[in-house]
Amino acid sequence: MTAVKTVHVLAVAVSFALFSLRGVWMMLDSELLNRRWVRVLPHVNDTVLLAAGVWLALELRLSPATPWLAAKLIALVVYIGLGTIALRPGRTKRLRVGAWIAALLVFGYIAAVAVTRSASL
């Protein structure tokens, strides 16, 4: 495994862990969600994740039109939208929990597409 792929995979794991933890804290109405590191670290990690992903795509000479990569990118936009609904206050708890669960499912789809390099699972 190349160093950039290792960084990408580690950033995926950290992203999943942080999103899961923040979702649990959201459901518990925890004040921990207001800590500075909780607001900043996910963005830093996701920047590393995206940069490593772009680097990998360039290294593998992949086009965004490659079907499985296009599916990942579209799913990523859906995941970000659902995550925003889930973690930003102002909506009902029921909607936020539903969006969080849906985002976790989309995250799983993105990971599965990456592993199988197939958009149709």
N, C-alpha and C positions, 0 to 999 in steps of 0.2 A: 504494500500500500504506500502510495506516495505521501510525502509530508503534508501537502495541501489537502489530500483526501482525508488524512487523519484529522487535520484541523477542522475540516468540514463536518466529519462525523461526530467529533467531540462537541462542536458548536450545536449540532442537531440535538445531541443528548442534553446539553445544558439548556437549550431553548425549551425542550419538552419539559424538563424538570422545573424550570422557572415558571412556565405557563401553567403547569399543573398546580404548583404550590400557590401561585397567585389566585388561581381559580378556587382552591380550597379556602384561602383566606377571604376571598370575596364572599363565599357562601357563609362563612363564620362572622362576617362583618368585622374582621380583624383590623386593628389600627396599624398592623405591620405593613399593610398596603401603602401607607402614607410615608414610609421611610424612604429617604433619598435613594439609597442603593437599590431598593426594589423598583423604583421608577427609572433609574438610569441603567443598571446592569443589563436588563433584557435588550435594550436598544444597542448597547455596545456589542453584546454577544451576537445579536441578529445582524449587525453590520459585518462582523467577522464571518458569520455564516454566509451572507450574501456574497461578500468579496471572495471567499474560498470557492463558492459555487460558480461564480463567473470565471474565476481562474481555471477551475476544472473544465468548464465548458470550452474555454479557449484552448486548453491543453489537449482536450479530446477532439478539437475541431468540430464541435457541435453547433448547429444552428438553432436558434430559438424555434424554428419551424420543425425541428425534429419532433415527431409526434409525442414521444414520451416526455421530452423536455417541455414542450408546449403545454402538455397536460399538467405537469408540475407547476409551471408558472401561473397558469389559470387557477389551479387549486390554491396556490400561494396567495393570490389576491383574495380568494374566498375566505381562506384561513385568517388573513389579516382583518378582513371585514367582520367576521364572526368574533374574533378575539377582541376587537375594539368594542363591539356591543357587549361582550361578556365582562370586560374589565373596567369599563368607564361607568361611573355612577350616573344615575338619572333615569334608569329604566327599571322596570319591575324585576324583582329577584328571580321570578320564574323565567322571564325572558332571558336574563343574563345567564342563568344556569343552563338553560336550553342552548343558548349560543355557545357557551363554554364546552358543553358535551359535543355539539356539532363540530366545533373547531378541533377538538381532540380527534374526532373521526376523520376529518379532512387531513389533519396532520398524519394520521396513520396511512391514509391513501397516498399522500405525498411520499412518505417513506417507502411504501410498498412499490410505487412506481419507480423510485430511484433504485431500489434493489433489483427489481425484475426488468427494468428498462422497457416496460410495457404499460401503455395507458389503459388498456382494457384488462382489468383484473378479474 
